């Protein structure tokens, strides 16, 4: 038995590569063709859901328990700072 999820994708072209991105999950993947980028994104979504601990319960996806949300800062060398 399996279930199906739906998500929106955006395809970008960067040089000779294609980038597939899903805003809902904030995941992306790339490939040499649009089809390969989309295929790789689907695999990335499957792995993300599996590794994040999403489980099927009562025909709904239920994720892991959120522990905390926090804002962090990272010092960068000045050559990376906006002027």
URDA-V603335 format. One record per backbone hydrogen bond with DSSP energy under -1.0 kcal/mol. NH is the residue of the N-H (numbers start at 0). CO is the residue of the C=O. If there is no record, write none. Layout:
# URDA-V603335
{{NH & CO} {NH & CO}}
This chain:
# URDA-V603335
{{9 & 20} {11 & 18} {13 & 16} {16 & 13} {17 & 30} {18 & 11} {19 & 28} {20 & 9} {21 & 26} {25 & 21} {26 & 21} {28 & 19} {30 & 17} {36 & 32} {37 & 33} {38 & 34} {39 & 35} {40 & 36} {41 & 37} {42 & 38} {43 & 39} {44 & 40} {45 & 41} {46 & 42} {47 & 43} {48 & 44} {49 & 45} {50 & 46} {51 & 47} {53 & 48} {54 & 61} {56 & 59} {59 & 56} {61 & 54} {79 & 76} {80 & 77}}
